[in-house]
Amino acid sequence: MIFENLNISRVIIHQIYKRLEDRQIVQPRYAGSLTVLGNEDSAALQDRFITALGSASRCMEMHITANAAGSALDLARRLADSDDPLFISQSREAADMLARAQTRLNIPGGIVVVISGQVSYPPKRFIGIIKAEPHSGFAFSEDGSLTLEFLRNLVLTPEARLYKIGAFVEVDAHSEEGEGWKAFVYDDLMTAANRDNAAQYFYETFLGCNIPQDSARQTRKFFELTKEFVGKLDIPEHEKLDINTSLYTYLKVDQSPTVDTATFATRYLKGADMRDAYATYMERNDFPNAAISKDLSDLKYQLRRRKVVFNSDLQLSGPAERFAELVTVEPIAGDPAADGTRPEWTRITVRDRIRNEQ
């Protein structure tokens, strides 16, 4: 995972506001110095950052479409190269750019947290920009009276998740301008129903990024590589069948708008060794670690039906989305052979009645 070994070196916070009723931009409020975080504060911020950008379903690697002067990537490059005074002054551009991008009146204000640091190993420079929206809640007091204090402007709490994160990571320090950087976007509202509308002002207008156009090809590659990996596993065939059924479920039934290897491995692969082998196999075949946008348009035929073929050429097939629900396949010991051995047979249970035969 690219966001392991995260080290935050500089943080600054600005404030932006929702637009006025006449759509005029309210001047952002700028910080005049870097934010000094204690050890506990820094650890909490790093935890939010790693948890969000390491989240498979809500974080996506994006295609960078804007890299010219004045773009978010251009700002990220300049911030990465800047000393502290320049970082403080140039980071204000992030607040200005986000305020301009929030054209709709229903988009709330909040704080803009600009972060610089290093990630991964060997260390790679990164610039992160967090837009956090305030919400209300209660703080628990242990001053003897055991009271609750109502707080109106909480931000970056793990429960609310009212924040978006854009991160630019320098993967090649020797590349030409505009190249050698990757972009990642986290948005908790990026769901199958509204991922485009909910986050578009942030990832497209503000960050100059877009959802990769080859999502269908990448989704198909995920499907094919995973089936290849399962086919090579040294496990019983009925266990391979279970994993492949889970693959169909993950792609066709699960409503997540993204696909990623970590989520699939955690949910459906048994044991750390198998999960590690899967991660290595996918990485060796150049499949990205980050989540990709799920697009099933290249898999319509493959995902339509599930089929099980036996050595005798008997076949069992059915709709993929009902297969796991209605069919149980399990190995059983067959009748003893003349030499005393017992062949492996298969018991199939179909939780349905026969409608007709062909």
Residue pairs with C-beta under 8 A, 6 or more apart in sequence:
1 54
1 262
1 289
2 119
2 120
2 124
2 169
2 182
2 184
2 289
2 290
3 49
3 50
3 53
3 54
3 119
3 120
3 167
3 184
4 50
4 119
4 120
4 121
5 118
5 119
5 120
5 121
5 123
6 46
6 49
6 50
6 117
6 118
6 119
7 117
7 118
7 119
7 123
8 42
8 45
8 46
8 49
8 115
8 116
8 117
9 116
9 117
9 118
10 34
10 84
10 87
10 115
10 116
10 117
11 34
11 35
11 37
11 45
11 113
11 114
11 115
12 31
12 33
12 34
12 35
12 87
12 88
12 91
12 113
12 114
13 31
13 35
13 111
13 112
13 113
13 114
14 28
14 29
14 30
14 31
14 91
14 92
14 94
14 95
14 111
14 112
14 114
15 28
15 29
15 95
15 109
15 110
15 111
15 112
16 26
16 28
16 29
16 95
16 98
16 99
16 102
16 109
16 110
16 111
16 112
16 131
17 26
17 28
17 99
17 109
18 26
18 102
18 105
18 106
18 107
18 108
18 109
19 25
19 26
19 102
19 103
19 104
19 105
19 107
20 26
21 105
23 103
23 105
25 99
25 100
26 99
26 109
28 92
28 95
28 96
28 99
28 112
30 92
30 95
31 88
32 88
33 88
34 84
34 87
34 88
37 45
45 113
45 115
45 156
48 156
48 158
48 163
49 115
49 128
49 130
49 165
51 158
52 58
52 59
52 163
52 165
52 186
53 59
53 165
53 167
53 184
53 186
54 262
55 186
55 291
56 258
56 260
56 262
56 263
56 291
57 256
57 257
57 258
57 260
57 263
57 291
58 186
58 187
58 188
58 190
58 258
58 291
59 165
59 184
59 185
59 186
59 290
59 291
60 184
60 185
60 190
60 211
60 258
60 290
60 291
60 292
60 293
61 182
61 183
61 184
61 212
61 288
61 290
61 291
61 292
62 183
62 184
62 185
62 203
62 207
62 209
62 210
62 211
62 212
63 183
63 209
63 210
63 211
63 212
63 213
64 73
64 178
64 181
64 182
64 183
64 208
64 209
65 204
65 208
65 209
65 210
66 72
66 73
66 208
66 209
67 73
67 74
67 177
67 178
67 208
68 74
68 178
71 208
72 94
72 97
72 129
72 166
72 168
72 206
72 207
72 208
72 209
73 168
73 178
73 181
73 183
73 208
75 90
75 93
75 94
75 97
75 127
76 127
76 168
76 181
77 177
77 181
78 86
78 90
79 87
79 90
79 91
79 114
79 116
79 127
80 116
80 125
80 126
80 127
80 170
82 90
87 116
91 114
94 112
94 114
94 129
95 112
97 206
98 112
98 129
98 131
98 202
98 206
101 201
101 202
101 205
101 206
102 201
103 201
103 205
104 201
107 201
108 133
108 134
109 133
110 131
110 132
110 133
110 134
110 155
110 162
110 163
111 130
111 131
111 132
111 134
111 155
112 129
112 130
112 131
113 128
113 129
113 130
113 132
113 156
114 127
114 128
114 129
115 127
115 128
115 129
115 130
116 125
116 126
116 127
116 128
117 125
117 126
117 128
118 124
118 125
118 126
119 126
119 169
120 169
124 169
124 170
124 171
125 169
125 170
125 173
126 167
126 168
126 169
126 170
127 167
127 168
128 165
128 166
128 167
128 168
129 165
129 166
129 167
129 207
130 156
130 163
130 164
130 165
131 163
131 164
131 165
131 202
132 155
132 156
132 162
132 163
133 155
133 162
133 163
134 152
134 153
134 154
134 155
134 162
135 154
135 155
135 157
135 160
135 162
136 150
136 151
136 152
136 153
136 154
137 150
137 151
137 154
137 157
137 160
138 148
138 149
138 150
138 151
139 148
139 149
139 151
140 146
140 148
140 149
141 147
141 148
141 149
154 160
155 162
155 163
156 163
161 188
162 188
163 188
164 185
164 186
164 187
164 188
164 199
164 202
165 184
165 185
165 186
165 187
166 183
166 184
166 185
166 202
166 203
166 206
166 207
166 209
167 183
167 184
167 185
167 186
168 181
168 182
168 183
169 181
169 182
169 183
169 184
170 180
170 181
171 180
171 181
171 182
172 179
172 180
173 180
174 180
175 181
183 207
183 209
184 290
185 199
185 202
185 203
185 207
185 209
187 195
187 198
187 199
187 202
187 203
189 195
189 198
189 199
190 198
190 199
190 257
190 258
191 198
191 255
191 257
192 255
192 256
192 257
195 211
195 257
195 293
196 211
203 209
203 210
203 211
204 210
211 293
212 218
212 292
212 293
215 292
215 293
215 294
215 295
216 295
216 296
216 297
216 298
217 298
218 259
218 287
218 288
218 292
218 293
218 295
219 251
219 259
219 292
219 293
219 294
219 295
219 296
219 298
219 299
220 298
220 299
221 287
222 251
222 259
222 261
222 282
222 287
222 292
223 247
223 251
223 299
223 302
223 303
225 281
225 282
225 285
225 287
226 247
226 264
226 278
226 282
227 244
227 247
229 277
229 278
229 281
229 282
230 240
230 243
230 244
230 247
231 240
233 239
233 240
233 243
233 274
236 331
237 331
238 329
238 330
238 331
238 346
241 308
241 329
243 268
243 269
244 306
245 306
245 323
245 324
246 264
246 267
246 268
246 324
247 264
247 268
248 303
248 306
248 320
248 321
248 323
248 324
249 321
249 324
250 259
250 263
250 264
250 267
250 268
251 259
251 294
251 296
251 299
251 303
252 296
252 303
252 320
252 321
253 321
256 263
256 294
257 293
257 294
258 291
258 292
258 293
258 294
259 291
259 292
259 293
259 294
260 289
260 290
260 291
260 292
261 278
261 279
261 282
261 287
261 289
262 279
262 289
263 291
264 278
265 274
265 275
265 278
265 279
266 275
269 275
269 278
283 289
296 303
303 320
304 319
304 320
305 317
305 318
305 319
305 320
306 317
306 318
306 319
306 320
306 323
307 315
307 316
307 317
308 315
308 316
308 317
308 329
309 315
310 346
316 327
316 348
318 326
318 327
325 351
326 350
326 351
326 352
327 348
327 349
327 350
327 351
328 347
328 348
328 349
328 351
329 346
329 347
329 348
330 346
330 347
330 349
331 344
331 345
331 346
331 347
332 344
332 345
332 346
332 347
333 342
333 343
333 344
333 345
334 342
334 343
334 344
334 345
335 342
335 343
336 342
337 343
